[in-house]
Amino acid sequence: MKNSFKMIDITHYAEIDLAETEQVCLKLISEKIKSYSNLKDVYRNILGFIDLTTLEGADTEEKVNTLCEKAIAFKDKSQNIPCTAAVCVYPTFAKQVRTKLCGTGIHTACVAGAFPAGQSPLFVKLIEVKYAVDEGAEEIDMVVSRGKALQGDWKTVHQEIKAIKQFCGDAHLKVILETGELQTLKNIKIASDIAIAAGADFIKTSTGKITISATIPAAYIMLLSIKEHYQKTGIKIGLKPAGGISEPSQAIEYYALVDAVLGKEWLTKDLFRIGASRLADKLLDKITSN
């Protein structure tokens, strides 16, 4: 990990054509979805991969408590319906969520580190991450400094992720690239490689707080970085698309893309999450409909 940034030669990255990438993704997704014989089983799986999320300035203890109860209530053994993978909140609610979810198998996730803009000094980010972990967060969703990335200061991006990883302790780190602000697929590829090299357990597309959130081409480029890293090291990194994924038809595209690029061994909550607030109810409707 010490010299992990030096192993990434930024000058060797080529531009990536968006239109070509979209065509590749369309073909992969279409072929994979056609191979699924039971879509209800796919929707069950996706429901179990959701980080049920509320990240609003108007969040209250009552609202967060209701969200936790909702995450738990999805589980129905008689219909093989799982609960969600995690509940994701701001750090001030971490202790409440951890207590409420105790014994359910649902993880407590927190955004931390100057979410969503990332425009704070590193020491401030580290303090917030430590606070979230101390309060019970099992997963930290941090966002990279896009301004540093866009001015070509990838070294600082790497150093910040690496420092935050160290402050996570036993908590898993999901690194949000905010792909909609990185401008090019080339930048998304560089950011993916740097995040993984710096210690990310997951790479995540978006905060959900800007106009352009998760996109299939961005997720595909991120999956390529995950695949390359696995081929080199044997270490599996997870993917979390998030932001704007509110329909089952959207979610299944990401599911199929992960399946096509990385295979079914990545289709577990340990390696694939979807950040969402409205998707879960719609998936349940698909699962329980006649």
Buried (B, 14 or more C-beta within 10 A) or exposed (E): EEEBBEEBEEEEBEEBEEEEBBEBBEEBBEEBBEEBEEEBEBBBBBBBBBBBBBBEEEBEEEBBBEBBEBBBEBBEEEEEBBBBBBBBBBBBBBBBBBEBBEEBEBBBBBBBBBBBBBEBEBEEBBBBBBBBBEBBBBBBBBBBBBBBBEEEEBBBBBBBBBBBBEBBEEBBBBBBBBBBBBEBBBBBBBBBBBBBBBBBBBBBBBBBBBEBBBBBBBBBBBBBBBBBBBEEEEEBBBBBBBBBBBBBEBBBBBBBBBBBBBEEEBBBBEBBBBBBBEBBEBBBEBBEEE
